[in-house]
Amino acid sequence: MKQRKRPTTQGSSNGHESINGQGTDSASAFSSSAAFHTPTSASSSSSSTTPSSSTVSSSKTSVKSTTTTTTKSKTGSNKTDVKSSGQKPAVHSQTMLLELLLTVTRSSLMIVTPLVAGMILRVAPSMMEPIYGSIFIEEGFLEYSLVSVSVGVVLAMTYTFLLSKRTASAAAATTSSSTTTTIAAGKTLLSAEDRLTAEVTAAGLRKDAGLRKGIVVSLDLCGLVLASAFLTTHVMFKHSGEFGPWKGPHLTQLVLAYPLLALLGFVNTLACVLRSYEQVHVRTWMSCVLIQVGAILGLTLVVFQMAPQGQNCPRIYSSAILVAVISSLHKLLVFIHGEVALPDERLESSRRKPQTASSRASLAMSFIPLVLVLALTAQNVTRNPQCQTSVVKAHNHVGGNYTILARNESVTGWVSVIDENISRRNDLHIRVMRAGHSLIGGMYSETGDSIFGSFYIPEAVRQIMNREKGHQETVLQIGLGVGVASGSLIQHGLLVDIVEIDPAVVDYATEYFDWPAPHEKFIQDGRQFIKNAPEGKYDYVIHDVFTGGGVPPSLFSLEALHDIQRIMRPDGVLALNMVGSEHPIKAQALNSVRRTLHTAFKHVVAFKESPDDDDAYQNIVFFAAQFPIEFEPYEPPPFPTQDEMDFWKKQHQEGGHNGHALRPSEMRDWILSSFQDWPLKTPYDPTKGDLILDRNNTLNGMQRLGAEDHWHAMRSLLPLDFWINY
């Protein structure tokens, strides 16, 4: 009888049968033993047919007579037997490099990883800000993020090493079992060379399947971590009082940023491992790895720098869906083609797994992570109060202590207006504006007084003597708050310009605190505004940008103060508010601000919010000018008429605060009459504190101790449920 011959295409994936994690059939491994891997040449890619006998007795002769290329797996060398195969050895080739890069796995990860990593580096800290403030959320975050990626890389290398050992052992066991079966059947034993080739083939296929499985499982976990982010972080936020502001952000990131970055490091490392059909020179492979890593790092930096501030929920969930869809496409391609690679000519039909009912059911089950991601997204978008940009019923519980009147995730994070429902402060209810983990202003509902007396002190710029008067005075306020000082100055007839970076703050101050319309308002960064503002325009500049436990360092540098000095008239006055302490251990930020102010201006005086505790962490207002600063005695406004009293009473009954800036206020009168008696006790020492410069601005680090005091002060002022239910 004539021997039937089966043509076997020799190339990058000769005779390989995809196992898809199910193991390699011993018979198929032996049937492909005569067809070895052939490295792809830069100049040509040859193919030949190899006879394969149906009997084992003729197989040995066939193997010896067939020209093949043997891979010496024991030495790790990918050199070829040129004499026996007649083919050229593998060379460093741009075509081969493109083939390595242009696979579905590597090219998709080169796009997905920067998008997700850049987004999470931007979003993850801002998600912590409403609970931990603006100082601690960045403390060590980048360093721990890099450690997380490194951990993922190390785990992937360990996984690959163990996978290689396990697949090699499994392949050897399969070959040994098949050999025993052959002997029992009375057939001729295959040569050691044939057995080695079969082991290499089976091990390569098993390793490919293990790498694919590791990649899709990692992508599924990334999608689930992102989709469940707001649920897991909310649970962690409930323990923020126990964690504290130093450890809390990092412990919370253990369920968000750090595992996600570790998984991205893990999956990209697995993607860089060579597959069994990729027989290339080590230099080509290393070039592929360097390009992959360089492109991902570069694109991640670009995404991080270009990602604007805004709503976190849509970015988190869109990333989760993207990752889950990419993982599902990988599974589908493996099911259809048996491998994930763009060059289809490198794949043979023999690598495809038969599409049985069982395999189709297994494919359907593999889409469960995608379904979970979509379900979590729908649940959080529609039901989770944290992801609603407006006030919903879930925010305000029946019988709760607080009522959220308005909320919005704006450019600086969550901004909300909240009324206190219970009476705990001498029967005076309060309304506050919250930005992150701080109160940027508030009023007693019954009287219209500010809950922070220091906000009245900047109004004293009108009491400074030795100034030219008789003209229309102009004021610039950097940072609005609820508009206490600027509202009073507007109603006194001054032209007030406002610079506020967050439009939500301006809208809420107008709607809920009846802030009167200014002369002009500019919604932009304060530093950029003062850099471009006209020279000599303003009589006064009120500088109050404290929020979240600290101040933005860029607005306190010497260069920023010089810009402020430039846009003021020669007899202009700067009123600058910061929060600090005179305690020797905690006074570093205060001393640096004092030194920088004294460097920019000839005359500087400072007053505290409260005279009771010299070491307390409190508001401190500086007045700076180029001339000696002296204040005229404060004269309270005349007592209102009965008609004015009736008008204010009516406004209060209707829920408004119109005219609050000029209505009778014992607090304002007391503050403006007494603040000169509360100067800083510590005399100015030019040797203490660092000069704050743009090129060496360390103010953020100096504020850490004070920010911790502020965090604990906020938690003692208002309970945990207030801060969580934003």
C-alpha positions in Angstrom: 0.0 0.0 0.0 1.3 3.5 -0.8 2.1 5.7 2.1 -0.2 8.7 2.3 1.6 12.0 2.8 0.3 15.0 4.7 1.7 18.3 3.7 2.9 20.4 6.6 3.8 24.1 6.0 7.1 25.0 7.5 7.4 28.4 8.9 7.0 30.3 12.1 4.3 28.1 13.5 4.8 24.8 11.8 2.4 22.0 12.8 1.5 23.7 16.1 -1.8 22.9 17.6 -3.4 25.5 19.9 -4.1 24.0 23.3 -5.8 27.1 24.8 -4.8 26.1 28.3 -6.1 22.5 27.8 -2.8 20.7 27.3 -1.2 19.2 24.1 -2.3 15.9 22.7 0.6 13.5 22.6 -0.3 12.2 19.2 -0.4 15.7 17.7 3.0 16.5 19.3 4.5 13.5 17.6 2.8 14.1 14.3 4.5 17.5 14.2 7.9 16.2 15.3 9.2 16.3 11.8 8.3 19.9 11.4 10.5 22.2 13.4 10.4 26.0 14.0 12.1 27.9 11.2 13.3 31.5 12.0 12.0 34.2 9.8 14.6 35.6 7.5 14.8 39.3 6.6 15.2 38.4 2.9 12.9 35.5 2.4 10.5 33.1 4.1 10.8 29.6 2.6 8.3 26.8 2.9 8.6 23.2 2.1 6.6 20.0 2.4 7.6 17.2 4.7 6.4 13.7 4.4 4.9 12.2 7.5 4.5 8.4 7.5 1.5 6.8 9.0 3.7 4.2 10.5 6.3 4.8 13.2 8.9 2.6 11.4 9.1 4.9 8.4 8.9 8.0 10.6 12.5 7.7 11.7 13.7 7.5 8.1 11.6 10.4 7.1 13.0 12.6 9.9 16.6 11.8 8.9 16.0 12.5 5.2 14.0 15.7 5.6 15.9 19.0 5.7 14.9 20.7 9.0 16.0 23.4 11.3 16.6 22.2 14.9 16.2 24.5 17.9 18.6 23.7 20.6 16.4 24.3 23.5 18.7 23.0 26.2 21.3 25.7 25.5 18.7 28.4 24.9 20.3 29.2 21.5 18.2 30.0 18.5 21.0 29.3 16.0 20.0 27.2 13.0 21.6 24.2 11.3 22.3 25.9 8.0 23.8 22.8 6.4 20.7 20.6 7.0 18.1 23.2 6.2 19.7 25.4 3.7 18.1 28.5 5.2 19.8 31.7 6.4 20.1 32.3 10.1 17.8 34.9 11.8 19.0 38.5 11.5 18.1 41.8 13.1 15.3 43.1 10.8 13.0 46.0 10.8 10.3 43.8 9.3 10.7 41.3 12.1 10.6 44.1 14.7 7.3 45.4 13.2 5.9 41.9 13.3 6.8 41.6 17.0 5.2 45.0 17.8 2.1 44.6 15.6 0.4 41.9 17.5 -3.1 42.4 18.9 -1.8 42.0 22.4 1.2 44.3 22.3 -0.3 47.0 20.1 -3.5 47.1 22.1 -1.6 47.3 25.4 0.5 50.1 24.0 -2.7 52.1 23.7 -4.7 50.9 26.6 -2.0 51.1 29.3 -1.1 54.8 28.9 -4.8 55.7 28.8 -5.6 53.8 32.0 -2.4 54.5 33.8 -2.3 58.2 33.0 -6.0 58.5 34.0 -5.5 56.7 37.3 -2.5 58.8 38.2 -4.6 61.9 37.8 -7.9 60.7 39.2 -6.9 58.5 42.2 -5.4 61.3 44.3 -8.4 63.6 43.6 -10.8 60.9 44.8 -9.0 61.1 48.2 -9.2 64.9 48.5 -12.8 65.1 50.0 -11.7 62.8 52.8 -8.0 63.6 53.4 -7.5 67.1 52.0 -5.1 68.5 49.4 -1.7 68.1 51.1 -1.6 64.3 52.0 -3.1 62.9 48.8 0.1 63.4 46.8 2.5 62.6 49.7 4.5 59.5 48.4 1.8 58.6 45.8 4.1 58.7 42.8 6.8 56.6 44.7 4.3 54.0 45.8 2.9 53.9 42.3 6.3 53.1 40.8 6.8 50.4 43.4 3.4 48.9 42.5 4.4 48.7 38.8 7.7 47.1 39.8 5.9 44.6 41.9 3.8 43.7 38.9 6.9 43.3 36.7 8.6 41.0 39.2 5.5 38.9 39.7 5.2 38.5 35.9 8.8 37.4 35.6 8.3 34.9 38.4 5.1 33.7 36.7 6.9 33.2 33.4 9.7 31.3 35.0 7.4 29.0 36.8 5.3 28.6 33.7 8.3 27.6 31.6 9.3 25.0 34.2 5.8 23.6 34.5 5.2 23.4 30.7 8.6 21.8 30.1 7.9 19.1 32.7 4.4 18.5 31.4 5.7 18.2 27.8 8.4 15.7 28.9 5.8 13.7 30.8 3.4 13.6 27.8 6.3 12.5 25.5 7.3 9.8 27.8 3.8 8.5 28.1 3.4 8.5 24.3 6.7 6.6 24.0 5.6 4.0 26.4 2.4 3.5 24.5 4.4 3.2 21.3 6.6 0.4 22.8 3.6 -1.4 24.1 2.1 -1.4 20.7 5.2 -3.0 19.4 6.4 -0.1 17.3 9.8 1.4 16.8 10.8 4.0 19.4 11.4 7.5 18.1 14.9 8.9 18.2 16.1 11.3 21.0 16.1 14.1 18.5 12.5 13.5 17.6 11.5 13.3 21.2 13.3 16.5 22.1 11.6 18.3 19.2 8.2 17.1 20.4 8.9 18.2 23.9 9.9 21.7 22.7 6.8 22.0 20.5 4.5 20.9 23.3 6.2 23.1 25.9 6.0 26.2 23.6 2.3 25.7 23.0 1.6 25.3 26.7 3.6 28.4 27.5 1.7 30.4 24.9 -1.6 29.3 26.4 -0.3 30.2 29.9 0.8 33.6 28.8 -2.6 34.3 27.1 -4.4 33.2 30.2 -2.3 35.4 32.5 -2.9 38.4 30.2 -6.7 38.1 29.9 -7.1 37.3 33.6 -5.1 40.4 34.5 -7.1 42.6 32.1 -10.3 41.3 33.7 -9.1 42.1 37.1 -8.1 45.6 36.0 -11.6 46.2 34.7 -13.2 44.9 37.9 -10.9 47.1 40.1 -11.9 50.1 38.1 -15.6 49.3 38.0 -15.8 48.7 41.8 -13.6 51.7 42.6 -16.2 53.9 44.2 -17.7 51.1 46.2 -14.4 49.9 47.7 -13.1 53.4 48.4 -16.3 54.3 50.1 -15.9 51.4 52.5 -12.4 52.5 53.2 -13.5 56.1 53.7 -15.6 55.0 56.7 -12.4 54.1 58.5 -10.6 57.3 57.6 -10.8 58.5 61.2 -8.9 55.4 62.3 -6.4 55.6 59.5 -5.6 59.3 59.9 -4.5 61.7 57.1 -0.9 60.2 56.7 -1.7 56.6 56.2 -5.3 56.9 55.1 -4.7 57.9 51.4 -2.3 55.0 50.9 -4.4 52.4 52.6 -7.3 53.5 50.4 -5.2 53.3 47.3 -4.6 49.6 48.1 -8.0 49.0 46.7 -7.6 51.3 43.7 -4.4 52.7 42.2 -1.8 50.4 43.5 -3.3 47.0 42.5 -4.3 48.5 39.2 -0.8 49.7 38.4 0.6 46.4 39.5 -1.7 44.5 37.2 -0.7 46.8 34.3 3.0 46.1 35.0 2.2 42.4 35.2 0.2 42.2 31.9 2.7 44.3 29.9 5.6 42.1 31.1 3.8 39.0 29.9 3.1 40.7 26.6 6.8 41.2 26.0 7.6 37.5 26.4 8.4 35.8 23.1 5.8 33.3 21.9 6.7 29.8 20.5 6.2 30.9 16.9 8.4 34.1 17.3 11.9 32.8 16.5 13.9 36.0 16.3 17.3 37.3 17.2 17.7 38.4 20.8 18.6 42.0 19.6 15.4 42.2 17.7 13.4 41.0 20.8 15.2 43.5 23.1 14.5 46.3 20.6 10.8 45.3 20.7 10.8 45.4 24.6 12.6 48.8 24.7 10.1 50.3 22.2 7.2 48.8 24.1 8.3 50.2 27.4 9.4 53.6 26.0 6.2 54.1 24.2 4.1 53.2 27.2 6.0 55.4 29.6 6.0 58.3 27.1 2.4 58.1 26.3 1.4 57.7 30.0 3.2 60.9 30.8 1.5 62.7 27.9 -2.0 61.5 29.0 -1.2 62.4 32.7 -0.1 66.0 31.7 -2.9 66.6 29.2 -5.8 65.0 31.3 -7.9 68.0 32.4 -9.6 68.2 35.8 -13.2 67.2 35.8 -15.6 64.5 36.7 -14.0 61.3 38.0 -16.8 58.8 37.6 -17.1 58.9 33.8 -13.3 58.5 33.4 -13.2 55.6 35.8 -16.1 53.7 34.2 -15.1 54.4 30.6 -11.6 53.0 31.4 -13.2 49.9 33.1 -15.3 49.2 30.1 -12.4 49.8 27.7 -10.2 47.3 29.5 -13.0 44.7 29.8 -13.8 45.0 26.1 -10.1 44.6 25.1 -9.9 41.4 27.3 -13.1 40.0 25.7 -11.8 40.6 22.2 -8.6 38.7 23.1 -10.7 35.8 24.2 -12.8 35.9 21.1 -9.7 36.0 18.8 -8.1 33.0 20.6 -11.4 31.1 20.2 -11.5 31.8 16.5 -7.8 31.7 15.5 -6.1 29.9 18.3 -3.7 32.8 18.8 -3.7 36.6 19.1 -1.5 38.0 16.3 -2.1 40.4 13.4 0.0 38.6 10.7 -2.5 36.0 9.8 0.0 34.1 7.5 1.9 33.1 10.6 -1.1 31.1 11.9 -2.2 27.8 10.6 -5.6 26.1 10.8 -3.9 23.4 12.8 -3.5 25.8 15.7 -7.2 26.5 16.0 -9.2 24.8 18.7 -12.2 22.8 17.5 -15.4 24.9 18.1 -17.4 22.4 20.1 -20.4 23.0 22.3 -18.2 22.8 25.3 -15.7 25.3 23.9 -18.5 27.7 23.0 -20.0 27.4 26.5 -16.5 28.1 27.9 -16.2 31.2 25.7 -19.6 32.4 27.0 -18.5 32.0 30.6 -15.3 34.0 29.9 -17.4 37.1 29.2 -18.7 37.1 32.8 -16.1 39.8 33.9 -17.4 42.1 31.1 -21.0 41.6 32.3 -19.9 42.4 35.8 -18.1 45.6 34.8 -21.2 46.8 32.8 -23.5 45.9 35.8 -21.3 47.8 38.3 -21.1 50.7 35.9 -24.8 50.9 35.5 -25.4 50.5 39.3 -23.0 53.2 40.3 -24.0 55.7 37.5 -27.7 55.4 38.4 -27.7 54.7 42.1 -24.4 55.6 43.8 -24.8 59.1 45.3 -21.1 59.8 44.8 -21.4 59.6 41.1 -24.4 62.0 40.8 -23.4 65.5 39.8 -26.6 67.0 41.4 -28.4 66.4 44.7 -30.5 63.2 44.8 -32.7 61.7 47.4 -29.9 59.4 48.7 -27.8 62.4 49.8 -30.3 63.7 52.3 -31.7 61.0 54.6 -34.9 61.6 56.5 -34.0 62.9 60.0 -30.4 63.5 59.0 -28.3 66.2 60.6 -27.4 67.9 57.3 -29.1 68.9 54.1 -27.1 69.1 50.9 -28.5 72.0 48.9 -26.2 71.8 45.9 -23.1 69.9 44.8 -21.0 69.6 41.7 -17.7 68.0 40.8 -16.0 71.0 39.3 -12.4 71.8 38.2 -11.0 71.7 41.7 -13.1 68.7 42.9 -16.3 68.4 44.8 -17.9 71.7 45.8 -21.1 71.6 47.8 -23.5 73.8 49.9 -24.8 72.3 53.1 -27.3 73.4 55.7 -27.1 72.2 59.3 -30.5 70.8 60.4 -29.7 70.6 64.1 -29.0 73.4 66.5 -25.7 72.9 68.3 -24.1 76.4 68.3 -26.2 78.6 70.6 -29.3 77.9 68.5 -27.7 79.3 65.4 -27.9 77.2 62.3 -25.1 77.4 59.7 -24.8 77.2 56.0 -21.4 76.3 54.6 -19.7 75.9 51.3 -17.4 72.8 51.3 -14.6 72.2 48.9 -12.9 68.9 49.5 -12.0 68.3 53.1 -12.3 72.0 54.1 -14.9 74.7 54.6 -14.1 77.7 52.4 -16.8 79.8 54.0 -20.1 79.8 55.8 -22.7 82.0 57.5 -25.0 81.8 60.5 -28.4 81.6 58.9 -30.1 83.8 61.4 -27.6 86.7 61.5 -25.8 86.4 58.2 -22.4 86.6 60.1 -19.5 84.7 58.7 -18.6 81.6 60.7 -14.9 82.5 60.4 -14.2 85.9 61.9 -10.9 86.3 60.1 -12.8 86.8 56.8 -13.7 90.3 58.0 -10.1 91.4 58.7 -9.2 92.0 55.0 -11.9 94.7 54.9 -9.6 96.8 57.1 -7.6 97.8 53.9 -10.1 100.7 53.8 -8.9 101.9 57.2 -5.2 102.2 56.2 -4.0 105.8 56.4 -1.3 107.6 54.3 -3.0 106.8 51.1 -4.2 109.0 48.2 -8.0 109.0 48.3 -10.7 110.9 46.4 -10.8 108.6 43.4 -12.8 105.4 42.6 -11.0 102.7 44.5 -10.5 99.3 42.8 -10.0 95.9 44.4 -8.8 92.6 43.2 -9.7 89.5 45.2 -7.9 86.3 44.4 -10.1 83.4 45.7 -13.7 84.1 46.4 -15.0 81.7 49.1 -18.5 82.8 49.9 -17.7 86.4 49.3 -17.6 87.9 52.8 -15.0 90.5 52.3 -15.6 91.3 48.7 -19.4 91.5 49.3 -18.8 94.2 51.9 -16.4 96.2 49.8 -18.8 96.0 46.8 -21.7 97.4 48.9 -19.4 100.2 50.2 -19.0 101.4 46.6 -15.6 99.9 45.6 -15.1 98.4 42.2 -14.2 94.7 42.9 -12.7 92.3 40.4 -12.8 88.6 41.3 -10.4 85.9 40.2 -11.6 82.4 41.0 -10.5 79.2 39.4 -13.6 77.2 40.1 -16.9 78.4 38.4 -19.0 76.3 40.9 -17.7 78.5 43.8 -18.8 81.7 42.0 -22.3 80.2 41.2 -22.9 78.9 44.7 -21.7 82.2 46.4 -24.2 84.1 44.2 -27.1 81.7 44.6 -26.8 80.5 48.2 -24.9 83.3 50.0 -26.3 86.3 48.0 -22.9 87.5 47.0 -23.5 90.8 45.1 -22.3 91.1 41.5 -18.7 92.3 41.2 -17.4 94.8 38.7 -15.7 91.9 36.7 -15.1 88.3 37.4 -12.5 86.1 35.9 -12.7 82.3 36.0 -9.1 81.3 35.7 -6.0 80.5 37.6 -4.9 83.4 39.9 -1.2 83.1 39.1 -1.9 83.4 35.3 -4.2 86.4 35.9 -1.7 88.5 37.9 1.0 87.7 35.4 -1.1 89.3 32.6 -3.1 92.0 34.4 -2.4 95.7 33.6 0.2 97.5 35.6 -0.9 99.9 38.4 -4.6 99.0 38.2 -5.6 98.1 41.8 -5.7 100.0 45.1 -6.0 96.8 47.0 -5.4 93.1 46.4 -7.1 90.6 48.7 -5.3 87.2 48.6 -7.2 84.3 50.1 -6.7 80.9 48.5 -6.5 78.5 51.4 -8.4 75.2 50.9 -8.0 71.5 51.7 -5.5 72.1 54.5 -3.0 74.3 52.6 -2.4 77.0 50.0 -1.3 76.7 46.4 2.5 77.3 46.6 2.7 79.1 43.2 0.7 82.1 44.5 3.1 82.6 47.5 6.4 82.7 45.6 8.5 85.8 45.4 7.8 86.1 41.7 4.0 86.0 42.4 4.3 88.7 45.0 6.3 90.8 42.5 3.5 90.4 40.0 1.0 91.5 42.6 3.1 94.5 43.4 3.3 95.4 39.7 -0.5 95.5 39.2 -1.1 97.7 42.3 -0.8 101.4 42.5 2.3 102.8 44.2 0.3 103.2 47.4 -1.6 99.9 47.0 -2.0 97.4 49.8 -2.0 93.6 49.8 -4.1 91.7 52.3 -3.0 88.1 52.3 -4.6 85.3 54.4 -2.9 82.1 55.2 -3.4 79.4 57.9 -0.4 78.6 60.2 0.9 78.4 63.7 3.6 80.2 65.7 4.5 76.9 67.4 8.3 76.5 66.9 8.0 73.0 65.4 5.1 74.0 63.1 6.1 77.5 62.1 8.2 76.7 59.1 5.6 77.6 56.5 4.7 80.8 58.4 8.3 81.9 58.7 8.9 81.3 55.0 5.8 83.3 54.0 6.9 86.1 56.3 10.4 86.2 54.9 9.1 86.2 51.3 6.6 89.0 52.0 9.3 91.1 53.7 11.6 90.6 50.7 8.9 91.8 48.2 7.5 94.7 50.3 9.1 97.3 52.6 6.4 97.1 55.3 4.5 94.1 56.5 2.2 93.6 59.6 0.3 90.5 60.6 -2.6 89.7 62.8 -4.1 86.4 64.1 -7.7 85.3 64.1 -7.8 84.6 67.8 -5.8 86.0 70.7 -6.5 83.0 72.9 -3.8 80.5 71.9 -0.5 81.6 70.4 0.4 78.1 69.1 -3.1 77.4 67.6 -3.3 76.5 63.9 -5.4 79.5 62.7 -6.0 82.1 60.1 -3.3 84.8 59.9 -3.8 88.0 57.8 -0.8 89.9 56.5 -1.0 93.5 55.3 1.9 94.5 53.0 2.8 97.8 51.3 5.7 100.0 50.3 4.8 102.6 52.9 4.3 102.4 56.7 0.9 100.7 57.5 -1.3 102.5 60.1 -5.0 102.0 60.6 -7.7 104.5 61.4 -10.0 103.7 64.2 -12.9 101.6 63.1 -16.3 103.3 63.2 -19.3 100.9 63.2 -22.0 101.8 60.6 -25.1 103.7 61.9 -27.8 101.6 63.4 -30.3 100.7 60.7 -33.8 102.2 60.5 -36.9 100.3 61.3 -37.6 99.9 57.6 -34.2 98.4 57.0 -34.7 96.0 59.9 -38.1 95.0 58.5 -36.5 94.4 55.0 -33.8 92.2 56.4 -36.2 90.3 58.5 -38.4 89.6 55.5 -35.4 88.5 53.5 -34.5 86.0 56.2 -38.0 84.6 56.4 -37.9 84.0 52.7 -34.6 82.2 53.0 -32.4 84.8 51.5 -29.3 86.7 52.8 -29.6 89.8 50.7 -27.9 92.8 52.2 -25.9 90.6 54.6 -22.7 92.5 54.1 -24.1 95.7 55.6 -26.7 94.6 58.0 -25.9 94.9 61.7 -23.2 92.5 62.7 -21.7 92.5 66.2 -19.1 90.0 65.0 -17.9 92.3 62.2 -17.8 95.3 64.5 -15.9 93.4 67.1 -13.3 91.9 64.7 -12.6 95.2 62.9 -12.3 97.0 66.2 -10.1 94.5 67.9 -7.9 92.7 65.4 -5.0 95.2 65.9 -4.7 93.9 69.4 -3.8 90.4 68.1 -0.5 90.7 66.3 1.9 87.8 65.9 3.8 87.3 69.2 6.9 86.0 67.4 9.0 88.9 66.1 10.1 88.7 62.5 13.5 87.0 62.1 15.0 87.2 58.5 17.2 84.2 59.2 14.2 81.9 59.8 12.3 80.3 56.9 13.2 79.7 53.3 12.6 82.2 50.6 9.8 80.8 48.4 10.9 80.9 44.8 9.3 79.4 41.6 12.5 77.4 40.9 12.7 76.0 44.5 9.2 76.1 45.9 9.0 73.8 48.9 6.0 75.4 50.6 3.8 72.4 50.0 6.1 70.2 52.1 6.3 72.8 54.9 2.5 72.7 55.3 2.3 69.1 56.3 2.3 69.5 60.0 -0.2 72.3 59.9 -2.4 70.4 57.4 -2.6 67.6 59.9 -3.9 70.0 62.6 -6.4 71.4 60.1 -7.6 67.9 59.2 -8.2 67.0 62.9 -9.8 70.4 63.4 -12.3 69.8 60.6 -13.1 66.3 62.0 -13.8 67.7 65.4 -15.9 70.5 64.0 -18.1 68.3 61.9 -18.6 64.5 62.2 -17.6 61.7 59.8 -21.0 61.4 58.0 -20.7 65.0 57.0 -17.4 64.4 55.2 -18.3 61.0 53.6 -21.8 62.0 52.3 -20.5 64.5 49.7 
